[in-house]
Structures are given as C-alpha cells and as structure tokens.
Amino acid sequence: MYKILITAVMLACSNIFMTFAWYGHLKNLGGKPWVIAALVSWLIAFFEYMIQVPANRLGYQVMNLGQLKILQEAITLSIFVPFSILFMKQGLKQEYLWASLFIFAAVFCVFKGSLAR
C-alpha cells in the first residue's frame, strides 16, 4: 500500500507540471507564436517526466498497467479541475461532475480486487 501511496503522490506532482505544460500557455502565452509556447511547454514537461517516469516504474511493481493508467486518469482529473477553475477561471459544469463520478467509479472497479487482499 505504501508504494501505491508514493506513486500517487509522485503522479500528482508530475501532473501539476503536465497540466501547466499542456494548458498554461493558453492563458500566459496566448499572444506569442505557437513555437514559443511549444518550447516553454517542453521545458515544463521535462520536469513532469523526471517525476512521472520513476512514479510509473515504482507503481508498476505493485499495480498492473490498467490500474496504473486508471489511477493516473483520476489524478489528472483531480489536478485539472482546480487548475481549470482557479487558474484558467473556467466554470464547473454538471456534465463534468458526472464524468468525474464515472472516472472514480473506474478506479474503484480496477482496484476492488486488490483492496480485498
């Protein structure tokens, strides 16, 4: 269980970098040429990969690939929603809440057998 927790924390940290690399330029570099935004995003993504790769290697020791991917999707959503609301000033819509519920249901489904052990 400890490795799963460490993996989740590392993936959350890497996901913060990833979210800014993928979407932060929309707010901060909107007036710049796309190649500048791409270079800045690649620089940010470097740090994301420096955390994400070891996290996935650690997580794969105790989870199967499907569990690791679904965990990452849930973490992505957990990071993206506050980013979208607080940083990008986007509203929260009911259909996003429904989608979130289904993603977290997927986490439960892929881990329910593992949690019983």
N, C-alpha and C positions, 0 to 999 in steps of 0.2 A: 504494500500500500504506500510505503514511503517513496518508492521510485515513481509511482503514478503521481503523487502529490508534487514532487520535484519537477517531473516532466510537465505537469500542468502549469506550474509557476513559470518555468522557463518558456513554455509556449505562449503564455500570456505576455511575458516581457517581449518576446520576439514579435508577437502580433501587434504590439503598440508601434514598433518600428515599421512593420509591414503596412499597417493602416495609414501611417503618415506617408510612407513611400508611395502607396497606391493612390491616395486621395488628397493628401495635404497640399499638393501642388495646385489643386483646383481652386483653393482659396488664396494661397500665398503667392503663386507664380502664374496666375491667370493671364497677366499681360505680357509674359515673357514667351519667347519662341518655345515650341514643344521640345526641342532638343535640349534646352537648358533644364526644363522640368524633368526630362528623362535622365539627364546626368545627375541632378540632385537626388532624384528618386533612387537611382542605382547606388549612390553613395549611402543613402539611408538604408537601402536593402542589404548592403554589405553587413551592417551591424545586425540586422534581422537574421541573416543566415548564420552569423557567428554564434547565435544563441539557439536558433531553430534546429540546426543540424545535430548538435550534441543532445538536444532535448529529444529529438526523434530517435536517436541511437539508444539513449537511456530508456525511453518509453517502449521501444521495440523489444527490450529484454523481458518485459512483464506484460505487454499487451500485443494482441495481434494487429495486423495492418488496418483492418476495418475499425477496430476500437480506437486506434491512434488517430485515424482520419476523422471519425465522428467526434472525438474529443476536441480535435483542432477546430472543427466547424463550430462547435458550441463555444469555444474560447473566442473564435473570430467574432461571432455574434455578440458575445459579452463585451468585447472591446469596441466593436463597430458602433453599437447603439449609443453608448455615451459619447463617443467621438462625433457621431453624426449630430446628436442633439447639442452637445456643449461646444464643440469646436466649429462645426460646419453650420450650426444654427438651423438645422433641419427639424421639421416636426416629426412627432411619433404618430404613426397611423395604425389603426386597428388591425389591418392585414399583416403588418409587421409583427404584432404581438402574437397573432395566430401562427405565423411562420416560425416564430421563436419557440412556441409551445411544441410544434412538431419536431423541431431540431432537438430540443431537450428530451422529447419522448424517444427519439432515435438513440440518444446517449443512454437512456435507461435500457432500451432494448438490447444494445450491443454489450452492455456491462452486466446485465441482470444475472447471468450465469456465473460470471466471475465474482460477483459480490457475495454469492451464496457460499462460496468455498471458504 
